[in-house]
Amino acid sequence: MGKVWFVGAGPGDAELITVKGQRLLREAGAIIYAGSLVSKACTLWASEDCDIADSKGMTLDEITGWLIEKAGKHETVIRLQTGDPSLYGALIEMLQPLDAAGIESSVVPGVSSAFASMAAASESMTLPEVTQTVILTRVEGRTPMPDGESLRELAQHKTTLCLFLSITLLHKVRDELLAAGWHDDDAILVVQKASWPDEEKIVRGTIGNIREKCRAEKIASQAMIVVSPTLGARHWKTLKKSKLYDADFTHRFRKAEK
């Protein structure tokens, strides 16, 4: 039996896949990718005779069945997933059938759309004495949230919030944020298809007007929502600087000047 690799394709730009991911794509005998989420450009490194399938219309059982079948024919089989396989992907649900079938598997991480979105907007998730915490979460929809993980509860920390799979629920995002103590004039960022060539859209607004702005841009899918006290810091007149590079701060590679 061959080995199945779960490879993070990154946020969309084919060049943002890891070097290891590229190498495995070149070596693969079979690749299955989520065509609705992963740019087909990420399969450009595959060999001409590689067996490539699009899973966007398949069920979980059909995907795992495909992986098991191809592992019986090829040394290297790849499940190419959007972003990073560990975030909002059915990784464990796919690993269990492979384990039961005695098929070896490994995971290659990828760049998350959360990071690609902040890069697209030239924003920072953390700033000294502003916030040092990032919460990756989603708004409750058809998939319920565990106890203690509602957006209202998490938002009370006033840290950076990266909201996946929630762009169609902006009305609920606003309600939950306001209930948690945020305000309608607080900054919010929405990035659709971060890093996708010619498809990326960046929308800046406030909690109060972002829904209308996204409607105007016809953004209704594949978008990251970021709420953070760090947004717009590039234009602040005063900014707390990192101690790491402070001339008066000693660490094991440099002594303080004073």
N, C-alpha and C positions, 0 to 999 in steps of 0.2 A: 504493500500500500504506500501511496505517496504521502506527502505532508501538505496540510492546508494552512495557508497563511492568511490572517486577517490584517489587511493593510489599510492604514489611514490614507486616503487620497488627498487630504487637506481640504481647504475651503472652496477650491474651484480652479484657481490658477494651476495649470499642469506643472509649472516649475516649483510649486510649493510642496510637492510630494517629496519625501525624504530620498536621499541617495540610495539607501537600502531598499526603499520601496521601488524605485526605478529599476534597480538590479533584479529584484525578484520578478517584476513584470517582464523583463527581458528573458528570464529563465523559465517563466511559467508555461506549462502545457495547456492550462485552462484558466480562464478568468471570468468571474461573474461580478457584475457591478450594478449599482443602483442607478439606472439611467435617469430617473427623475431628479436625482440629487447630485450625482457625480458627473463632472464634465467628461465627455467621451474622449477629450484630449488626453486624459490620464492613461488611456490605453495605447497611446502612440508608441510606447516602448515595447509593446508586445511583438513577438515574432509573427511572420506572415501566416504560419500554419497553426497559430494558437487558437484554441477553441474558446471563443468569447461569447458570453450570454448576458442579456440585460434582464435584471430581476424585477423591474418595476411592476410587472403584472403578475408576479409569482407570490404564492403563500410561503410561510415559514417552512412548512414540510417540503414544498417543492424546491426551495433553495437548499435546504440541508440534504435532500435526496440527490440533488445535482452535485453538490460538493462530494458526497460519499461516492457517487458513481465515478466522477472524474478522478478522485483519489485512487481508484482502482486501475486507472489507465495512465496517469501522469505522476512524475516525481514531485512536481511543484504545482499546487493548485491555489488560486488566490480569490479571496472574497474581498473586493475593493470597496471600501466604505467611505462615505463622506466624512470630512473632518477627522476626528479621532475615534477609533472603534469603541473606546470605553465610555463615550458620552452619547447618550440617547440612541445607541445602536443595539440591536438584539444580539449582542455578543454572547452572553451566557446562554441564551436560548438556542444558539447555533452550536456552541461548544459542547453542550450536553449530548446531543445525538452523535457527534463525532467521537466523544469519549466512549459512548456506549458501543460504537462500531470499532473501537480500538485504533482510531486514526489519530496520528500525531498532529499537533497544531501549535502555532505560535502567533503572537500579535506584534505588529509593527505600528508604533504610534504615529499620529498625524497632527498637523496644525489645525486647531479648532477655529471655527468661524468666529468665536468670541474674540480671539486674538487677532484674526484677520480684519475684523470690523474695526477694532481700535487702531490697528495699523493704517487702515484705509483713511480713517479720520484724523490720524496723527494725535491720538489721545493716549493718556496713561491711565491704567486701572488703579494704580496706587500712587500716593504722594505722601511725603513725610508730614506727619501731624494733621493730615486730612483724612485718609483712610489707608489701612494696611491690609484690608480684607476684601476678597472677591468671592461673591456667591454666584454659582452657576445653577440656574433653576428654570422653572417654567410656570406658567399660570395653569391652574386646574381647568381641564376641559373634559373630554371623554375619559381621559385617564385620571383617576383621583389622586390627590396628593396625600402622602402619609401624614399622620398627626404631627403637628408642630412645624410643618413645612409649607403652610399657606404663604402666599406672597405678602399678605398683611403682616404675618409674624416675622418673616425674614427681613422685610423692608424696614422694620423698626430699628434695625442696627445702623441704618444710614450709611452703609458701605456701598461699594460698587456692586450692582446687580446686573447680570447678563441673563436675559430672558430668551430662552430657546422656544421654538414651536408655539409662539404666542401672538403673532402679528394679527391674527383675525380676532383677537380678544383685547384690543387696545382699550375698549370701554371698561373692561373688567380690570385691566392693568391700572388705569387711572383711579378707579374706585378704591382698589386695594392700597395703592400708594398714598392716596389722600387719607385713608383711614389709619395708615401707619405713621402719619405725621409729616409727610412730604407736602409740597404746595404746588398749585397749578402753574406757577411761574418758574419752577425748578426745571433745569435743563434735562433733556432726554435726547438720545441718539438712536436712529434706526438705520441699519445698513442692509440692503438687499443684495444677495449674491456677492458678498465680499470677495474681492480679488478676481471675479470672473471677468475676463477681457470683454470690454464693450457692453457688459450687462450690469455692472455694479452701480448701485444707486445709494447715495448718502443723503439722509434727511436729518436735519437738526431742528429741534423745536423745543417746546415746553410740554410738561405733562398735560397741560390744558389744551394745547392745539395740535399735538402730534398726530392724532387720529385723522384730522382734516387734511393735514399735510401729506400723510401717507395715501389717503384717498385720492388726492390730486395727482400723486405720482403713480397711482394704480399699483401700489405695493400690497399684495395680499398673500404672499408666500415666500419661503426661503429668506427670511429676514431676521436679523438679530436686533433685539431691543436692549439698549444699555442705559441704565439710570445710575448716575454717580455724582458725588460731590466734587469729583475731579474734572468733570467736563468743562472745557473752555479754559483750563488753567494756563494754556500757552499764552493767553492774552492778559493774565493777571499782572498787576503792577508789582505786587509783592508775593514772594514764594519762599516757603521754608526749604532750605537746601539739604541735600543728603549729607549726613555726617561722614560717610565713607570717603568723600573727596574734599572734606574740609581741611584746610591747611593746619588747623589747630586740633585735629583729631588724630590720635595715635592708633595704629594697628600694626600687625606683625610685619608688614611690608614697608611701613613708613613711620617715622617719628614726627610728632607735631612740631611745627616751627616755633611755637611758644610753649 
